[in-house]
């Protein structure tokens, strides 16, 4: 016979906390895309077009074109990789072993009872416990259907309830762990996108600097102001 396992205590994450964390991470990624989009709109605005009239032919035009393309490429690079962080991700229980989830594994290993309860110490043992109790519940249900003795039926009914409670507990623990894995995967994607966004910002800064250097070099040097010349005046002669 099986007995109902107690609900795990400890510092397990609340059910809605992971969903809130994922929503915040996605909001951060959307804000980053909006900011980089504003930079791109500024680069394609009237300022560069007006400054193009100051560019002379030759190396200044080439430098300005290369700078503008580099800046726009940096914007596109950042938006592309940040957008990838917003793509839907499928999380599985076995993903806990992925290298990028090492920090989550450390958290789980510090207090395994809070994540696995009395049903195991790893994702596989948790899955095995769920399958075991599912089979036990099916066996008790079949035995209960055949049993006619009142006392025996009460025993089987209690055993069936315990097995079903253990199955429900295993399912809750699996879902909570999968939610954590999903949140960690999204966090890692946003972190990687943040690093690539910084690379895009550097490209934008270099491109803008090159463009400004080219447009500044094309300005005509101001003509020197004429130096006033003194008008000779006749010196009066005093006769004696």
PyMOL commands that set and color helices and strands:
alter all, ss='L'
color gray80, all
select helices_A, chain A and resi 15-43+46-52+59-85+93-97+99-110+112-119+123-146+150-217
alter helices_A, ss='H'
color red, helices_A
deselect
rebuild
show_as cartoon
